[in-house]
Amino acid sequence: MTQPPSDAPLLRACRRQPTDRVPVWFMRQAGRSLPEYRRVREGISMLDSCRRPDLVTEITLQPVRRYGVDAAIFYSDIVVPLKAIGVDLDIVPGVGPVVAQPFASAADLDRLPDLTVDDVPYVDEAVRLLVAELGDTPLIGFAGAPFTLASYLVEGGPSKGHERTKALMHGDPQLWHALLSRLAAITGAFLRVQAQAGASAVQLFDSWVGSLPLADYLTHVQPHSAAALAAVADLDVPRIHFGVGTGELLAAMGEAGADVVGVDFRVPLDEASRRIGPDRAVQGNLDPALLSVPPEVLERHVLRTLEAGSRTPGHVFNLGHGVPPGTDPAALQRVVDVVHAWTPPAS
């Protein structure tokens, strides 16, 4: 008999409970770094692949089979729920999500109806298929945070400076909050579909929120991230909240309702935990660039990350961002092996 998912190392670490090993998984572990992924995705667009339960299941399982990681991350994209409710967008190779008509006025709010499971039946089906296949390995549900979704909608695509986004935030705060309120409801519903179908944890991913100072985050973003995370508060699934470049926002991101705060590679885990506080676990935070260094150098940095993580209330090993597309899978296997073999120093 396999252990129940609630006793899996990932879920115990998320809840700051003792574990027999440090759990490890990788953001973007199912993706272009894997030759088997490239084979099954050949000739199929990103959005189309996300709407095929058989393909989502296969891609999500690939890194679990290959590496023996402690969790699967649901294969999706942050704009999938927006596409599902009718937003005219596409994921352009080499560019990212591109919105045909960027949002600019209150009239655009009508383009964001509520999301229900009937809008994403392929997500519900894929999660159920995955849970049946994964057994005692937890599945992590996934969604984009309201700020990052708003940035794509307002900018029309990826942006380095987020000038239009910030101009709307400060120039028309009423419209801004109305927009983020709708996006929080959509994101929360998308997380809830996955959790109710059997996902054991969820991650809210905020790619661009690190572009904001703390005061702006607290006023204009945190309430909406909190609303998205609150949508699954009654389902007893750990909630992970991750953003890039968010060293100054870590405590506030935890206070938005996270059980685990993801930390990018810029802040050591023990320092990040000091900022976040003792009531939340941390996730991270090996620099993805280190996957390309010689094995002995990589191992040294993995051990350094583990040691910093041992000084936190709970640690889920991960990268400080996603797996780069050109990563040698052998490097990720090396990381998993080192993490699983490691034991914390005696206190």
C-alpha positions in Angstrom: 0.0 0.0 0.0 1.4 3.4 -0.9 1.4 6.2 1.6 -1.5 8.6 1.4 -0.7 11.8 -0.4 -1.2 13.9 2.7 1.9 12.2 4.2 4.1 12.8 1.1 7.3 14.7 1.9 6.2 17.7 -0.2 3.0 18.2 1.7 4.6 17.7 5.1 7.3 20.3 4.3 4.6 22.7 3.1 2.9 22.3 6.5 6.2 22.7 8.3 6.1 19.1 9.6 9.1 16.8 9.9 10.1 14.9 6.7 12.4 11.9 6.0 14.0 13.9 3.2 13.9 17.3 1.7 11.3 17.2 -1.1 12.4 18.6 -4.5 10.6 19.6 -7.7 11.4 22.2 -10.4 9.4 24.9 -11.9 9.2 24.2 -15.6 10.4 20.6 -15.0 7.9 19.5 -17.7 9.2 21.4 -20.8 11.7 22.1 -23.5 14.7 20.7 -21.6 13.3 17.2 -22.0 13.7 15.5 -25.4 10.6 13.4 -24.7 8.6 16.7 -24.3 9.9 18.0 -27.6 8.8 14.9 -29.3 5.2 14.9 -28.1 4.8 18.6 -28.6 6.1 18.6 -32.2 3.7 20.4 -34.5 1.3 21.2 -31.6 0.9 24.8 -30.4 1.3 25.6 -26.7 -2.4 26.5 -26.1 -3.6 23.4 -28.1 -1.3 21.2 -26.0 -2.9 22.6 -22.8 -6.4 21.7 -24.0 -5.6 18.0 -24.6 -6.0 15.9 -21.4 -3.9 13.0 -22.8 -1.1 15.3 -23.7 -1.2 17.3 -20.5 -1.1 14.0 -18.6 1.9 12.7 -20.5 3.9 15.9 -20.3 3.2 16.4 -16.6 4.3 12.8 -15.9 7.5 12.9 -17.9 9.8 14.6 -15.3 8.3 12.4 -12.5 9.3 9.3 -14.4 12.7 10.6 -15.4 13.9 12.3 -12.2 11.9 10.8 -9.3 10.9 14.3 -8.1 8.6 14.6 -5.2 5.8 16.4 -7.0 4.3 16.9 -10.4 3.4 20.4 -11.5 0.3 20.6 -13.7 1.3 21.4 -17.3 -0.5 24.6 -18.3 0.1 28.3 -18.9 -1.0 31.3 -17.0 -3.1 32.6 -19.9 -5.1 29.3 -20.3 -8.0 30.5 -18.2 -8.1 33.8 -20.0 -8.3 32.0 -23.4 -11.0 29.7 -22.0 -13.3 32.6 -21.2 -12.9 34.1 -24.6 -10.0 36.6 -24.5 -8.4 36.8 -28.0 -4.8 35.9 -27.3 -2.1 33.5 -28.5 1.3 32.3 -27.2 3.8 33.4 -29.9 6.9 31.2 -30.0 9.9 33.2 -28.9 7.7 36.1 -27.6 5.1 34.8 -25.1 1.4 35.6 -24.6 0.2 38.3 -27.0 -3.3 39.9 -26.6 -5.0 41.0 -29.8 -6.8 44.0 -28.2 -5.1 45.3 -25.0 -7.3 46.4 -22.1 -7.6 50.1 -21.7 -11.1 51.1 -20.4 -14.0 50.0 -18.2 -15.7 48.6 -21.2 -13.0 46.0 -21.4 -14.1 44.5 -18.1 -17.0 42.9 -20.0 -14.5 40.7 -21.8 -13.8 38.9 -18.5 -16.7 36.8 -17.5 -16.6 34.4 -14.6 -14.8 31.1 -15.1 -16.4 27.8 -14.3 -15.4 24.2 -14.7 -17.5 24.1 -17.8 -15.0 26.5 -19.4 -12.1 24.2 -18.7 -13.4 20.6 -18.8 -10.0 19.5 -20.2 -8.3 20.7 -17.0 -10.7 18.8 -14.8 -10.2 15.7 -16.9 -6.4 16.0 -17.0 -6.1 16.5 -13.2 -8.2 13.4 -12.6 -6.2 11.3 -15.0 -3.0 12.5 -13.4 -4.1 11.8 -9.8 -4.9 8.3 -10.8 -1.5 7.8 -12.4 0.6 9.6 -9.8 -0.5 7.5 -6.8 1.4 8.8 -3.7 3.2 11.6 -5.7 1.4 14.9 -5.1 0.1 17.0 -8.0 0.5 20.8 -7.7 -2.1 22.9 -9.4 -1.0 26.1 -11.1 -2.3 29.6 -12.0 -1.0 33.0 -12.8 -1.5 35.8 -10.2 -3.8 38.8 -10.9 -1.0 41.3 -11.3 0.9 39.3 -13.9 -2.3 38.5 -15.9 -3.3 42.2 -15.8 0.1 43.2 -17.1 -0.3 40.9 -20.2 -3.8 42.2 -20.8 -2.8 45.9 -20.5 0.5 45.8 -22.2 -0.7 43.4 -24.9 2.2 41.1 -24.3 5.4 40.8 -22.3 6.9 44.0 -21.1 10.2 45.0 -19.4 9.1 48.2 -17.8 5.3 47.6 -17.4 4.7 51.3 -18.1 1.1 50.9 -19.3 0.3 48.7 -16.4 1.7 51.1 -13.8 0.1 54.0 -15.5 -3.3 52.4 -15.2 -2.7 51.3 -11.6 -1.9 54.9 -10.5 -3.9 56.9 -13.1 -7.2 55.1 -12.7 -7.1 53.0 -9.5 -10.8 52.4 -9.6 -10.5 50.6 -13.0 -7.4 48.9 -11.8 -9.0 47.4 -8.8 -12.1 46.4 -10.8 -9.8 44.6 -13.3 -7.7 42.8 -10.7 -10.9 41.8 -8.8 -12.2 40.0 -11.9 -8.8 38.4 -12.6 -8.6 37.2 -8.9 -12.0 35.6 -9.3 -10.9 33.9 -12.5 -7.6 32.7 -11.1 -9.2 31.5 -7.9 -11.8 29.5 -9.9 -9.0 28.0 -12.0 -7.1 26.9 -8.9 -10.3 25.6 -7.4 -11.1 23.4 -10.4 -7.7 21.8 -10.1 -7.9 21.3 -6.3 -11.4 19.9 -6.5 -10.3 17.4 -9.2 -7.6 16.1 -6.9 -4.5 18.4 -6.9 -2.8 18.1 -3.5 -1.3 21.7 -3.5 -1.5 24.8 -5.6 1.0 27.5 -6.7 0.2 31.1 -7.6 2.8 32.4 -9.9 3.5 36.1 -10.2 6.1 36.6 -12.9 6.2 40.4 -12.9 5.2 41.6 -9.5 8.9 42.2 -8.6 8.7 45.3 -10.6 6.7 47.0 -7.8 7.8 48.6 -4.6 6.3 47.3 -1.4 3.9 50.2 -0.9 2.4 49.7 -4.3 2.2 46.0 -3.8 0.3 46.3 -0.5 -2.2 48.8 -1.9 -2.7 47.6 -5.5 -1.9 43.9 -5.6 -1.9 42.1 -2.3 -5.7 42.2 -1.7 -6.3 40.5 -5.1 -3.6 37.9 -4.7 -5.2 37.2 -1.3 -8.6 36.8 -2.9 -7.3 34.3 -5.4 -5.6 32.2 -2.7 -8.7 32.4 -0.5 -10.7 30.6 -3.2 -9.1 27.3 -2.1 -8.7 28.1 1.6 -11.4 25.6 2.5 -10.0 22.7 0.6 -7.0 21.8 2.8 -4.4 22.2 0.0 -1.1 23.9 0.8 -0.8 27.2 -1.1 2.5 28.2 -2.6 3.1 31.8 -3.7 6.1 32.6 -6.0 7.3 35.7 -7.7 10.5 36.9 -9.4 12.6 39.7 -7.9 10.4 39.8 -4.9 13.0 40.1 -2.1 11.3 43.2 -0.7 7.8 41.7 -1.0 8.4 38.3 0.6 6.6 38.9 3.9 3.7 40.6 2.2 3.3 37.7 -0.3 3.1 35.3 2.7 0.6 37.5 4.3 -1.6 37.2 1.2 -2.5 33.7 2.3 0.4 31.5 1.4 1.5 28.5 3.3 4.8 28.4 1.4 6.6 31.4 -0.1 8.7 30.7 -3.1 12.0 32.5 -3.1 14.0 33.4 -6.2 17.8 33.1 -6.3 18.6 36.6 -5.1 18.0 36.1 -1.3 19.4 33.2 0.7 16.7 31.0 2.1 17.4 31.6 5.8 17.4 35.3 5.3 14.2 35.0 3.2 12.6 33.0 6.0 13.6 35.7 8.6 11.7 38.2 6.5 8.7 36.0 6.0 8.4 34.8 9.5 8.1 31.4 11.3 4.6 30.6 10.2 5.4 29.8 6.6 7.6 27.3 4.8 9.9 28.4 2.0 10.5 27.0 -1.5 13.7 27.4 -3.6 16.1 28.6 -4.5 19.1 27.4 -6.6 20.1 29.8 -9.4 19.0 28.1 -12.6 22.2 29.3 -14.3 24.1 26.9 -12.0 22.6 23.9 -13.9 25.3 24.6 -16.5 28.4 24.5 -14.3 30.7 21.5 -13.7 29.1 18.8 -11.5 31.2 19.5 -8.4 30.4 23.2 -8.5 26.7 22.4 -8.9 26.7 20.0 -6.0 28.4 22.6 -3.8 25.7 25.1 -4.5 22.9 22.5 -3.9 24.4 21.7 -0.5 24.7 25.4 0.3 21.0 25.8 -0.5 20.0 22.8 1.6 22.0 24.1 4.5 20.2 27.5 4.3 16.9 25.7 4.0 17.6 23.6 7.1 17.5 26.9 9.1 13.9 27.5 8.1 10.6 26.1 9.5 10.1 24.0 6.3 11.9 23.7 3.0 10.8 22.5 -0.4 13.9 22.5 -2.7 13.4 24.1 -6.1 15.1 26.5 -8.4 14.9 30.3 -8.0 13.1 30.4 -11.3 12.1 27.9 -14.0 14.3 25.3 -15.7 16.1 27.0 -18.7 15.2 25.3 -22.0 18.7 24.3 -22.8 19.4 22.5 -19.5 21.0 19.1 -19.7 18.5 16.7 -18.0 21.5 15.0 -16.3 22.1 18.2 -14.3 18.6 18.1 -12.9 19.0 14.4 -12.1 22.2 15.2 -10.2 20.3 17.9 -8.2 17.6 15.4 -7.3 20.1 12.8 -6.2 22.1 15.2 -4.0 18.9 16.5 -2.4 17.5 13.1 -1.6 20.8 11.9 -0.2 21.3 14.8 2.0 20.7 14.8 5.8 20.7 17.9 7.9 23.5 18.5 10.3 22.9 17.4 13.9 21.7 20.3 15.9 
